[in-house]
Amino acid sequence: MKYYVYVIKSSEGYYYTGMTEDLDRRLSEHNNKTKSFWTKRGENWEVIYFEEFDSKTEASKRERWMKSGHGKKFLREKGLK
C-alpha cells in the first residue's frame, strides 16, 4: 500500500499538510468539508505538493517534518509557500 504526504492550498491562501492512503478521496473530503475540522474554513482546496511512501511509518515521519520549520522552509525554497 502507498501513503502520501500532501500540502494543499485554499483559494483564500490557507495551507494544510496531511497524510493519506488515497489522495483523490482525501482532497474531495477537504473540499466537501467532511472529516477535516481545520480545512472547513477554506474553499477550493488544491494539491500543490505531494510525496509517495511505501510505509505509513515513513510517511508519518515526513508529515511531522513537513509541519516543522524545516518543512516550511523547504516549501518556501520550492516557491510553494
VMD Tcl script that draws the C-alpha trace (Angstrom):
set ca {
  {0.00 0.00 0.00}
  {1.18 3.52 -0.77}
  {0.92 6.51 1.54}
  {1.03 10.16 0.57}
  {2.12 13.27 2.41}
  {0.50 16.26 0.79}
  {0.21 20.02 1.00}
  {-2.97 21.70 -0.15}
  {-3.83 25.36 -0.57}
  {-7.23 27.06 -0.49}
  {-8.37 29.90 -2.70}
  {-8.07 32.19 0.37}
  {-4.39 31.28 0.79}
  {-4.65 28.82 3.70}
  {-2.29 25.82 3.70}
  {-2.76 22.35 5.15}
  {-0.34 19.42 5.35}
  {-1.59 15.88 5.84}
  {-1.11 12.18 5.16}
  {-3.42 9.71 3.42}
  {-3.66 6.42 1.55}
  {-5.91 7.92 -1.15}
  {-5.01 11.42 -2.28}
  {-8.03 11.97 -4.57}
  {-10.52 10.86 -1.91}
  {-8.85 12.97 0.76}
  {-8.85 16.11 -1.40}
  {-12.54 15.53 -2.07}
  {-13.17 15.29 1.69}
  {-11.39 18.59 2.24}
  {-13.40 20.30 -0.48}
  {-16.69 18.78 0.70}
  {-15.87 19.81 4.27}
  {-16.10 16.28 5.66}
  {-13.67 14.58 8.05}
  {-11.45 17.62 8.50}
  {-12.08 20.28 11.09}
  {-9.23 22.59 10.09}
  {-9.94 22.85 6.35}
  {-13.62 23.72 6.79}
  {-12.70 27.41 6.78}
  {-11.21 27.30 3.27}
  {-12.66 26.84 -0.21}
  {-11.42 25.24 -3.43}
  {-8.50 23.30 -1.96}
  {-5.92 22.06 -4.45}
  {-2.86 19.86 -4.06}
  {0.28 21.93 -4.51}
  {2.79 19.27 -3.42}
  {2.88 15.58 -2.52}
  {5.30 12.75 -1.89}
  {4.66 8.99 -2.06}
  {5.91 6.46 0.53}
  {5.86 2.67 0.83}
  {5.14 2.63 4.56}
  {2.91 4.50 6.94}
  {5.86 4.99 9.30}
  {7.94 6.74 6.63}
  {5.00 8.93 5.64}
  {4.24 9.83 9.24}
  {7.85 10.90 9.84}
  {7.82 13.02 6.70}
  {4.49 14.62 7.62}
  {5.90 15.67 11.00}
  {8.99 17.06 9.25}
  {6.86 18.95 6.69}
  {4.91 20.58 9.54}
  {8.15 21.65 11.23}
  {10.16 24.74 10.50}
  {12.41 22.68 8.21}
  {9.48 21.57 6.08}
  {8.06 25.07 5.86}
  {11.48 26.34 4.75}
  {11.63 23.52 2.17}
  {8.27 24.61 0.71}
  {9.32 28.26 0.62}
  {12.50 27.33 -1.23}
  {10.38 25.47 -3.79}
  {8.21 28.60 -4.15}
  {5.12 26.87 -2.76}
  {4.60 28.99 0.37}
}
mol new
graphics top color blue
foreach p $ca { graphics top sphere $p radius 0.5 }
foreach p [lrange $ca 0 end-1] q [lrange $ca 1 end] { graphics top cylinder $p $q radius 0.2 }
display resetview
